[in-house]
């Protein structure tokens, strides 16, 4: 029972992180119909920014400011940094290719991902760095349920993810920006004719998606501690799976997909085998795609002739 | 020339208009007059001449790898170029072929490091190709239910799953992370290919044969049906083209060629490891295909050769220097008109550098105390021009970020402001190159490859030799 609940908690926490990254994939896919392969690397950059914020305020052992304030700063700076990075990527890499053949932006995305990952390698080296979270946030406080332990970072991750997702749903459904995002997603040309500033809407979509990835990067740094330039690829791939399993283009789908993938991973880690956990995740993806080719919440697009 | 009125002809109307005179005209004339088999024969002759006259072992190995990537991008071209199936799991087929060859040519099937199959090449290569084709059929059948991006996603995971499988399943045979090593070289009858020259010629023969067969396939009924399928699957099926059968065929053909390429790779390397078949290799193959021009046989071959030649040049500091300064010069020459402005900018860059070097040197002598990373005449030529401090690493990092920002600003600027900004940007880029980038050739190669991909896509979305298509909406 203890193992079961602990696994459930671990699954929920990783699932929340995947969900946050998956939201970026899904939103960008919604407005541009583009698989943004560089998104995983944006998440990685977020984790690095968080790391340097800790160093900036004196390092994990000699913090100059109280811990809650530090976390707020980390989230704000990383979110802003990755958000601007996302806007820059869109502006300079994807916007010139709006009307190019479909394969062109995909290849550009691969190129951007290459450049980001190797730039971080060049600037900060190939070795792993550690947040050393346990030096400033005690991992013994938190909630105990039936022998399982949920520490404060994990609680923060779940709560923050819930808040952000709620905010995002409200933003998409209730605000003018959300309305123009939905309009651009359903028909870009028509939206443009109706006076919607398509460029601005797409840039803002990239901004929001990248902010979420940056937040996820900081939180995964706090939770798993070690970061390196290569963490973006696998995390991006898993989040991508989450977005697809949930139905790409759907916000609810991304969150549900993220938690499903996180749970699957956690359960196969603790009950089946560490070696096969990635294979199981990919297997789930392939089976989902075969049973429901558009994911759990995806809608089948009508083929127009 | 395409027939008047077909899509290709319409798309080329602009090209016809600015075909113009001079060199471009001559090239175009040549292009229309030389038949495909003449070009292939010419390319093969160049290859043979290279193979016979080169005695440098490194160069021959590079040549082999260039041709290997040509084979791989030819295979990918069948699925991604002709049929429009975005197959991101192609690397799994390559890995499958390599591991297949490795199993049949090593002690993997024997016990305790002895015995094993040790098949001759004319058995193992066809077996590997057919088996690869069958795996392609399987993946193709799965792919039938999926379209467009979803297909890309699922195949991406097939590629990822392959690496996981060879890493974890049956370590006794597949060797886990240690891979399979001490493979036989390609052998059969009484021959044995063991020299770099031998492998170069094997690869050359494979490329020429493949190009020939694929050209026949391209102009056949199947080839036309594939292109119809790519341009509009719905219309194709309305014209009674068997869409599903063609998709599966495309997958299996491309998989068989990929497997053959993988087998060649394994034979030449003498070993296979799971890390040989990761996403970065897939991206490299895609880069070859897309750079050369998806859908064109010549493009796929040229792309393979160009990308690998670039990769090789970038990993040697001297050649990388030539490439870096050469590309900058070329870009300035092509983009700055009229000519006197180009020379003015060049002179401006040189003077700017000399002045900056003199000023910084006068303020602090340690700021210019470092040595540029380039050797040879480039190194001595730029020694009193670029600023390289005695501790270049963090300085170079800052410069790198600064150069990226400057280039992005440069893209947004117009007119004379742009020309003015080009001068410090190029100079700082050179400083950054000499102090930081050239010191880490491995990382620089990857960054440059990524940048080349992005720039090519922005400048020529259809690749160097690709044909422009009218997108039917």
Interface residues (C-beta under 8 A of the other chain):
Chain A: X29 X33 X35 X88 X92 X93 X96 X97 X100 X101 X102 X103 X104 X105 X106 X107 X108 X110 X111 X112 X113 X114 X115 X117 X118 X119 X121 X122 X123 X233 X237 X240 X241 X244 X248 X275 X276 X278 X279 X282 X283 X285 X286 X289 X290 X293 X294 X303 X305
Chain B: X80 X86 X142 X145 X146 X147 X148 X149 X150 X152 X153 X154 X156 X157 X158 X160 X161 X164 X165 X167 X168 X234 X235 X279 X280 X283 X286 X287 X290 X294 X397 X400 X401 X404 X408 X411 X436 X437 X440 X443 X444 X446 X447 X449 X450 X451 X452 X453 X454 X457 X458 X461 X462 X469 X471
